[in-house]
Amino acid sequence: MTAKPTLAVVGATGAVGRVMLQILSQRADVWGEIRLFASRRSAGRKLTVRGEEVEVAALTEDAFAGVDVALFDVPEPVAAEWAPLAVARGAVVVDNSGAFRADPDVPLVVPEVNAHRVRNRPHGIVANPGATTLTMIVALAALHAEYGLRELVVSSYQAVSGAGRAGVETLRAQLSLVAGTELGTAPGDVRRAVGDSTGPFPEPVALNVVPWAGTAAEDGWSSEELRVRDETRRILSLPGLPVSVTCVRVPVVTTHSLTVHARFQGETGVAGAREILATAPGVVLCDDPAAGEFPTPADVVGTDPAWVGRLRRALDDPTALELFVCGDNLRKGAALNLVQIAELVARETAG
């Protein structure tokens, strides 16, 4: 019998890292040893995976000796430095940062959509798409396979956990400031109450929505908006697909939501689209607005699928569908997709 492959989780103490450990404990166990790594300040902590406590170690050049697959959830500069070192030691790296997503020689993989691409990794690295893209892409790919996507317009409603622990702490601190007050009734009153405590956001996020995520790019676009465009094109193998994205941060702790306007090659039908989405792997159709049934972050958080509702054919375009999608940005939007990719690599090891 072939020994089970050794897995390393780099960034194990972060929000996504901790969810990865939960998921690794819940899914079929295809791994031998699981090693946990984080920054030096986190070294020595113990975390539970598969029911056992494992001590977190600091990264060193020797850390990846004997590692078959390494899951990375670290900032881009850290991934750019350490992922090639892990590959040089013989590991396949699955990276959640943006360090390698735009590299044409690094496959960008969503197992329900393009699992075959995981085998073609000339640099030994597989990239995980961003959470915003992952929220919608499985449902969108299922519709594309039937109807042929030709244009996409998306607005995102992104949870603060997408900005990391600082985003969550900022929202909770701001909510404590505004709770039980009459704030939100006069221009600038929330801003004055919050002051400079906006954390990773340019404006208050409590009692507010902030139409910005990422960094400034050309012509008024944000890096996050361009990233969703580029990732969607790569995953669906549609390099010329017209895509327009507006990213908005909302006062939700975890779970991204998106409104999707998708135009297809020919006429669509709601009944056919329902059948496609109801049977698509990784998708749950929850769509009965008259009964108050549609996905919301409060109900979707902590679950794995993309939840789809508000499915309609566009009023003025018989080739277009409108839908609303929710997905936990820490699970399928990050940790679950990483683990699924790693399991594809593990199957190669098993022959």
N, C-alpha and C positions, 0 to 999 in steps of 0.2 A: 504494500500500500504506500502511496505517496503521502508524505507528511503534509499536514495542513499548512498553508502559507502563513508567514509571520506578518502582522499588521502593525504599523506605527500610526498613532494619531498625534499630529503636531498642532499645538494650540488647544490641547485637551481641556484646559481650565476656562476657556471662553464660552460665550453663550451657545455658539454653534457646536463647539467641541463637546460640551456637556450633553447636548441633544444627540450628537453622534454616539456617545457612550450608551445612552438610553436605547437608541435604535439598534446598535450592535447587540444589545442584551435581549432585544425583542424578536429579532429575525433569526432565521435558520443559521446555526453556528458553523460557518465555513472556515473559521480562522483557528490557527494554532495559538501561538503567543501573541498577545496584544500589548504593545509598549506605548506609554504615554509620555509626551514631551510638551514642554511649555518654556516660558522665559525663566531666567535664573531666579527671579524673585518668587516664582511659583514652584520651583523645584522642592521636592520633599513632601508636598501635599499628597494626600491619598484620595483617589477617586474610585468609585465602584463601577465595574463593568463585568457583565455576565455573572453577577452575584459575588464577585471577589474584589477586594481592595487591591489597587495597583498604585504603586508610588510613582509620582510624576518626576521625570528626570529633566535636566537641562539639556539643550541641544549641544552636541559636540560633533566633531568630524567623524568620530567613531560610532555615533549613535545609531547609524543606519546599517551597521555590519549585520548581515543575516536577515535584513528586512526585505520582504518581497513587494509589499505595497505600502505606500505612505500617504495618508490623508492629511492635507495641509489646510488649516484655517488660520492664517496669520496675515498681517499686513503685507501689501505688495512688495516693499523692499526686502522684507524677511523672506518671502517666498522666492523672490528673484535670486537671493543669495544662496539659500539652503536647498531649494529643489534640485538644482543641478548637482549639488554635492550628494544628495540622496540617490539620484540616478547613477552617478559615478560609482556608488557603492552597490549597485545592482537592483535598486528598488524602482518600481513604477510609481510615479507621483501623480496623485489626483488632487488638483489645486483649486481652492475656492476663491482665491484672490483674483484681481484683474490683471495680474502680471503677465499671463500667457494667453489670455482669451483672444487677443487680436492676431496672434501668430498663426499664419496659415498652415504651419507644420505641426501645430498642436491641435488635436481634435477637440471640438467643443461638443460634449455628448449629453444627450438626454436619453436614457435607456429605452423608454417607450417609443422614441422617435427614430433615433439613428444609432442604435447599439453597435452596429457593424463597424462604425468608425473607431471604436476603441482599440482595434487591433493595429491600426495604422498610426503609430506614434513615434516618429523618427527621433524625437528628443527624449523619449521615455516619460513624457508628461501628457496627462489628459486634463483639460480645463473644465471646470464646472461653470455653467452659465450663472448670471446674476439672478437674484430672487425675483425681481420684477418679471423678467422673461420667463422664468420657470413657472410662475403662477399661471400663465396663460398658454404656454407653448404646447402642452400635451393635448389640450382641447382643440387648439387651433390647428395642430398638425392632423388630428383626426378629420376635421372638416376639410382641410386642404387636400387630403388623400382622395376625398370623394369629389370635391367641387373645383379644385384648382384655385388657390388664392392668387389674387392679382393686385390687391391694395389693402392697406391696413392703417386704421386710425385708432389710437389707443390713448386713454387717460388713466393714470395710475393713482391709487389712493394708498400711500405707503405707510406702514406702521413704523413707529419710532425705533423699534428694535433693529430695523435695517441700518441704523446709524450706530449700532453697538450698545454696550452697556450705558455709555454716556447719554445716548438718546432716551433710553428708558428712565434713567435717573432724572433727566431734565424734565420729562413729562410729569413724572410723579411729584417732583418738587413744585412745578408750576400748578398742578392741580390742587396741591395743599394750599397754595397762595390764593387761589380763586374760589375754592369751595366755601359755600355759605355766604358769599358776597353778592352784590348786584353788578359785579364787573361784567363787561361784555355788552353794555348798554350805551356807552358813549365812546366817541372816537378816541383811540389811543389809551383807554383806561387799562386794558390788559397789559399793554406794552409798558406803561408806567409802573404797574404793580410788579411786573416781572423784572424790570430794569435790564441789567446786563446778563441776567441768568438765562440766556437763550441756548446755552450748550452748543451742540453741533449744528444748530439751526439758525438761519438768519433772522427769524422772527419768532415770537411766542407760538407754541404749538397747542397749548391748552386753550380751549374755547376758540379755536382758530383752525384754518387750513393754510398751508404754506406751499405756494406753487413753485417749488424748487427742490431738487435733490441732485447731488453731485457737485461738480465744479463748473466754472464758466467755460464754455466753448465758443466757437465762432458764431456770429450772427444771432446771438441771443439764446442759443440752445445750451442745454446743460450736458455735461458728460454722461449722466445717467440716461438721458433721453437718446443720445446718440448710441450709447451702449446697447439699449434695448433694440434699436433699429438694426445695428450691426449683428447682434447675436441672433435675432430672428431670421435674418437673411442667411446666415451661416448654417443654422440648425435645419432650416427647411430647404437648403440648397437653392435659394432664390436670390442670387446676388443683385438683381436689378429691381427687386420688389419695392414699390413706393411705400414707405412707412413714415407716419407722423406720430410722435409721442409727446405727451405733456405729463410730467411727473409732479405729483402733489403729495406733500407730507400731511398726514391727518393724526388727530389725537387718539390713536389706537396703539396698544402696546405691541401686539404681535398679530400678524396676518395681513398680507397685502391684498388689495382688491383692484380690479381693473374693469373699466368699460371698454368694450371692443366693438369696433365697426369694421367688419371684414367684407370686402367685395371679392366675388369669385368670377370664374370664367363664363359661367352660364347661370341660368335661372336657378334659384334655390327654393327649398320648401321647408317650413318649420317641422312638419312631420318627419321628413327624412333626416333633418339635422338632429332632431330629438333622438331618433333611433341610433344615429351614429354616436352621439355623446353618451347615451345610456349604456352603450356596450364598449366604449373606449377604455382601455386599461388606464388606471390612474385618474379617472374622471368620475364624479358623481353628479348626476343631473338632479337639481332640486328646484323645481319651477312650477309653482302654482300660486301666482300673485294674488288671485282672488281669495285664497285661503291663507294669505300671509306667509307663503312658503317660498323663500328665496335665500341664497346664502348671505350671511353676514359674518364679519370677523368674530363676533362674540360666540358664534356657534361653530365656526370652522377651526378656531385655534386649537392646537394640540392634535389635529388629525392629519393624515398623509395626503389625501387626494386633492385635486383641483375641483372645486365645487362650482357648478355652472347654473345660472338661473337667468330670468328676464330674457329668455330667448325669443326674438322676434325677427320677422323679415322687415327690412327697411321699408318705410311707407312709400318712398319715391324711387326706389331702385330694387327691382325684383331679383337682382344678382347679389344683394347685400344682406348680411345678417347682423343683428345687434345682440350682444350678450354681456352678462356681468359675471365676473369670475373672482373667486376668493381662494387663497391658498396660504397656509402657514409658512411664513418666510424663513423660519428656522428649521422646518422639517423638509418638505419637498423643495422649498426655496433655497435650501443649502444642504443640511446634514443628510437627509434621505437620499438625495440625488448623488452626493459624494459616495455614500455607502453602496448604492446600487451600481455605480461605475466600478467601485473596488471589487464588488462581487463578480462582475463580468471578467475582470482581470484574473480573479481567483479561479474561475472556471478554466481559463487557459492553463494555469498552473496544474490543475487537476487533469488536464488532458481532455 
